[in-house]
Amino acid sequence: MKIIVCGAGEVGSNIAKQLVYEDNDVTIIDESEPLLRKLNQNLDLKSICGKPCHPEILENAGADEADMIIAVTDNDESNIVTCELANHLFKIPLKVARIKESAYLEPKYLDNLFVNGKIDVDAIISPELEVAKDIIRKLNTPGAFDSFYLGDKVARVIGISVDSSCPIINTPLRMLPGIFSGLDVKILSIFRNNELITPSGKMEIYPGDDIYICIRNNDLLRALRVFGIKFQENRKIIILGAGNIGLNIIKILEKDYPDISCKIIDNNINITKKIANNLSSQNTILCGDALDINLLKEAGADEAEVIISVTDDDEVNIFASILAKDLGCKRSIAIVGNQNYRNLNKKLNLDVMINPGNTTTSAILQYVRRGKVKEIHDFGDDRGEIMEIEILPTTKFADQKISELPIPEGVVLGGIVRDNKLIFPDENTTIFVKDKLILFSDPTSIKEIEKFSEVNIEFF
């Protein structure tokens, strides 16, 4: 595909890198020459310096021939205007806009503005909202470092760090069905010493492994117990940072989890005053330094179940989490963008590290894939992805046995959602139209899977 990315910040750079890796023809536009120069040093793409919302700049970027435009600058209005120009002047088929201001995201405005015939944008992506929802999913899966739904919430994929207390270490994977006594679990991938391993029946799980498993959503608590993880209630939470991500987390918690009480810490007095007037009675906001141990004590870190660190500073998020856990907080969730820090998460004793770039990239990639891809969860750092593919009449997977499919070596079929039930397939299972196929693919096999899942254009 020929894709134009507008914005070379963290979000745009991550997206451009992934798109180039998958052999797309990428042009990136930004006003910052240093950012573009840095990207050109590492990626095979075309770069144009200028305002993305200027027609001449879009024309120079090849908008007349583009299949897709992704507007992810830091300015919402620029992204909206860019998509409007892409639609009316250049007839670009797919238009994705990053919107971060909550004023635009209110349903009563969103549903009436961003529709056909008005502001014609095919997809609205809010990185801050996507990250907030990701954090809530992980919050609801204590003991796991990752968690997300697939197949209309029939299936759940969770990431678990295996330690020496796990009951199934040093057990060949082919023996797990007998051990689990009717609990169906499919191991999709294993990350060992920062290397990706595709699981096989002879393979064993070792302490220190990070594994991703596919289960029925209703089996979550039982699956956690099987892997030696105790369920933990979340009643008291500390949130560090009251920016867009923190505010979205607070809104979700107040709406869906009114029994949870939060202490929010932010160092901006104007923000804390503004938010204080809108908080529900069980939540409190404190103004001060997140690294102030006395302030963490005042926020109740010694009794808190979870600390969620979502400031815009990696170091603050990491060290505030460490301090809170040292005081007695049971679990930490922190946003960390720097790859070097993420590789140290086990040594730092941090439970969950979230890369906001991966979260946003996953949300956008489903619009890039040529097949009928419902969900994508990209792990970043060339570690592959888990995807959900809907099987349509012209999909090459349709009406074939799994044993008949030339499935690439780096692909693991996790499950099939059919008639609102999760099926764990074997080689004799036939894939039917309307099935939702859950699979893991390593980076080298993603393009091959795309070919198998292609459908005719009338199905989009």
N, C-alpha and C positions, 0 to 999 in steps of 0.2 A: 504494500500500500504506500501511496505518497501522502505523507502526513506533515502538517505544519504545527509546530509547538510554539506557542507564544509565551515567553517568560523563561528565563534561564536561571531562576532561583533554585532552591533545593527541590521543590516539587517538579518544576519543568526539567531540571537536569536529570533527576531520577527517571522520569518518564522517557526522556530522549535516549538515555543510556539503554533502557530495556527495549525500546523500539528499534534502535540500531542493532542491538544484539540479535534481534529476531529478523534481521535482513529487510527492514522497512526503509523506504527512501525518506529520510527525515531532514526537514529544514527547521531551524530554530531562530526565533526573532527575539531580540532584547535590546534595550537602550544602553546596556553596559558592555563596552568593548572588552574589559578585563574578564568578565564572566564568559563571554563568547570565546575569547582566546583560550581560556582554560579548557573549555569543552572541546575545542578543535584539536587540542594537543592529544586528547585521549580517545576521541570518537570520530568515526567516518560519517560526518554530516555536513550540511551546508548551513552557514550562519549569516544572518543579516542584522546589522545594527540599525535600530530605528524604533519608532512607535508601532506596535502591532495594529493599532486601531486606525492607522493611516492607509487609505486605499492603495497608494503607490507602493508602500512597503509590502503589502500583501501580494500585490501584482508581481513585484520583484521576487517574492518567495515562491512564485509558481502557483498561486491560488487558483488560476484557471484550470489547472490539471489535478488539483489536490483531491484526494478521497476523503480527507478528514482534517479538521482543525481542532486543536486542543488549546484553549486560552486559559493559562494558569498564572498570569501575572499577579502581583500583590494588590492590584486595583480592580475591584469588582466592576466598576463602570467601564473600564477599558476592556475587560473580558466580554461584557455584554455587547458593547459596540462592535468589537472585533467579530463576534459571531453574527451580528446583524449584517455587517458588511460581507462576511463570508457567504451568507445566505442570499442576499439581494443582488450583490454585484458579481459574485463568482460562482454561485450555485453549488457550493461545496456540500456534498450529501450528508456528512456527519459532523455535527458541531457540539463540542463539549466545553462548558464554561465552569471555571472555578468561582464559587461565590462563598465568601466567608462572613459577610455581615448578616447577622441574624434578622435584621429588618427585611431583607429580601427573602429570607427562608421561611417566614411565617406562612403557614398553609393558605390562609385567605388571600395572600398576595401571590405566593408562588404558583398556585394552581390557576390563577387568572392571568398572570403575566407571561410565564414561560410555556406557551402553548402555540400550536399551529395558527398562523394568521396574526399573531401578536409578536412577542419576542421569540423567534423560532430557534430555540436551542434544544437539541436532542437529549442532552443529559446535563444535569446540574451536579457538580461535585463540590462538596464542602469538606476540605481536608480536616478542618477542626471538628466538624460534626462526625465524620467517619472515624476519626481517632477516638472521640468520646464514646461512640457506640462500641468500638473495639474494646475499650477499657471496661465498659460495663459488662460485655460478654466474658471477659477474663475475670472480672470481679465475681461473677456468678459461678465460676468454676474454680473453687479453692483447691490449691495443690497442683494446678496445671499452669503452665506458662503461656499457653495459647488455647483459644477456644472459639469455634464458630459453627453456625448452623448451615446445613445444606438440605436440599430436597424439601423446601417449604417447611423447614424445622423438624422434619421426620428424622434426619440424620444429624449427628454431631461429630465434629472432628476436634480432638483435643491433643495438645502437646504436653508431654510429661517428661520431666527429668528423672531418670532412674538412679536410685541410690542403693546402697548395700542392704537396706531393709526391704527392698522390693521382693515379694515372694517368688517371682518367676525368673530371676536372673539365672544365667547359665542353663536355660531351658531351651531346646530347639523350638523354633516357632511352630513347626508342624504339630507339636504336642499340645499347644495351647488350647484348642477346642475341648479336649478331654479334661484339662485342668479347670476350665472355666465353668463346667457343668451347665451347659445350655446358654451361657452368656456369649453372644456372638461379638467378636472383636476382630478387626482387620488392621494389621500394622502396615501403614502406608510408606513410611520412610524412617530411616535412622540417621541421626547426625552424631558422629563419633570423632572426637578430637577435631571439631570444625570441618570434618569431611562427610560428604553425603554417601550413604550406603543404601543400595536397593535391597530390601529384605527378601530372603528366600527361606524355604522350609527348613534347611539345615542350619540356618544362622541362629545365633544365640544373642540375648540381650545382656549387656554388661553394665555395672555401675558406672555412672558418668555419661551414659548414652542419653541423648534427647530423641524421643520417638513421637511420631504422630500416629494416632489410632482413629479409626472410624467405628462408631458405635450407633446404636439406636438412641435417640435423645432420651427416651424413658429409662434407659439403662445407665445413665450417667453416674449416679451415686454408687451403684453396684460395681461399675467398671473402675471407679476410683479406689474402692476398697480392695479390689482384686490386685491392683498395683501398689497396695500398701499406703494409700493416701486417705487420711481422715478428713471427714467433712468439717468445715469451719463456718460458723455463722458470721455474717457481717452486720454488726449493729452500730459500731462506732468507727468512723472513717475520718482521716485527716486528708485534706486536699491542699496541695501547695501550688499556688498560681491561680489567679482568677481572670485569666485572659479568655479568649474565645473557647478554648478546649475546656478549661475549668468550668466556665459558665454552662457549657453544654452538658457536662457531667452533672452539675448541680441540678439543672432543669430536669434531666432524665430521672435522677434519684428522687427529687421532690414529687414528680408525677407518678412514677411507677413503684417507688420503694419508700413510702412515707414513714415506715418504722425505723429507717436508718437515720442516725444523727451525724451531722458533719461539722467539723471545725475547718474553716478555710483560712489559709494564711496568704497574704499578698503584701508586698512592700510599697505599693502605690496607694497613698492616702486617699486620693480622689476616687480610685476604683473601689476601695473598701467602703467609702461613704455611700457611693452610688448603689453598690450591691446590697449593703446592709438593710436598706429600705424595702428590698424586694424578697428577702429570704423568708422562708417559712419558720415557724417558731422553734423547731427542733435543730435549726442550723445557726451557726455563729461564724462571723468573719473577724479575723484578727489582723491588724496591720503590723508588719515587722519583717525581720530577716529570717528566712526559712532555715538558715544555718545557726540561728541563735538557740542554743540548747534549752535555755530557760523558757523561750517562747514555745518550743516543742513540748516541754513539760506542761506548760499552761494549757496547751491544746489537748493534753491527755494522751500523749504518745505512749506512755507506759501501759495504758489500758486499751489502746486502739487495736482493732483487728487488722486494719489496712492503712497504709499511707500511700497516697496517689500523688506523684510529683510530676506536674505538667507545666513548669515554668519554661521560659525560652532559653534556659541555660543548662546544658548537659551536666556540668560540674555541680551546680546547685542541686539538680534532681538526684544525682548519684549520692552525694555526700549527705544531703538531708535525709535520704532514705536510710543510709547506713547509721546515722545518728539516731533516727527514730527506732530502728530495729535494736540498736544497742540499749535504748531506754526500755524496750519491752514490746514494741509493736510487732505483731506476729507476721505480717506479710507486707511486701513492698511492690508497687507498680510504678515504673518510671519511664518517662519518655527520654530516649537517648538516640540522637542522630549519628553520633560519631562511631564509625565501625570499630575503631580501635578499642573504644570503651565497651562496646557490645561483646567483643571477644573475651572480655574479662569478667563477665557477669557472674560466673561460678566462683571465681576468686574473691569477688566483692561481696558475695553472699546476697545478691539481689535476686528476688524471685521472678519478676517479670520485667523485661525491658522491651519497650515498644519503639519501633522505627516508624515515625509518621510518614516517611517517604514511601515505605513498602505498602502501608495501608492505603495511601492515595493511589499509588500505581496499580494496586489490585483492583480498585474501584473503576479505574479508567480502562484497564486492559480488556475487560469483557466487551467493550465497544470496538476494540481493535480486532479481536479474533474474528476470523471469517466464518467459523461455525456458530451454531446456536448455543453460545456459552452463557449460562445463567449466572454463574458465580466464578470468581477467580481469587485465590489467595496466594499471592506471590511472596516467597520468602526472602527475595533479594539476595545480593551477594552471590549470584549464580548457584543458588541452592534448589532451584526448581519451584514448582507450584502445584497446588491442589485445585482442581477445577470441577465444575458440574456442567455437564453437556446434556442438553435436551435432544432426544432422538426424534427426528422428523422423517417423513416418508422418503426424502431423497438423501438422508444421511447414510454414509457408506457403512456405518455400524448396523443399520436397521436389518432385522430379520436374519441375523447371522449368529451362529454359535461362537462363543468366545474362542474355542479351539480352532475355528476357521479364520480368525483374524490375525493378520501379521502384526501383532502388537510389538512395538519397539522394546528393546531390552530394558530401558530405563523407565518403563511405565508400569505402575501397579494399579490394578482395578480394585477399588475399595468397596463399592457397593452399587446397587441399583435401586432407586426409589420407584416403585410401581404401585399404583392404586393406593397411594398414601401409606405404603409399607416399605421398609428397608430390607432388601434381599442381599445376602452375601453370596456372590456367584462363584461357581466353579467352572471348569473348562467346558462342561456340557450345557451350561446356561445359555439360552438364546436371548438376544437383546431385541426388544420390540419397540415399535413406534410409540411415542409418548413416555418412554422410560427416561429417567434422569440418571445419567451415568456419573458416578463419583470416582475420580482417579487422581493419582499423583504422577507427575512427569518430571524427570530430571531436565535440566536446561537443553540438552542436546536432542531431546525427543519431542519438544513442544511443537515444532513446525510439522513434524510427521503426524502428530495427533490432530493438528489443525486440518490436515488434508482428509483424514478419516471422518472428521465431524462437519465437513463443508456441506452446505445446503444451497438450494437455488435461491436467488435473490427475492422471489415473491414471498418467501416465508418470513422475511424480516419486517 
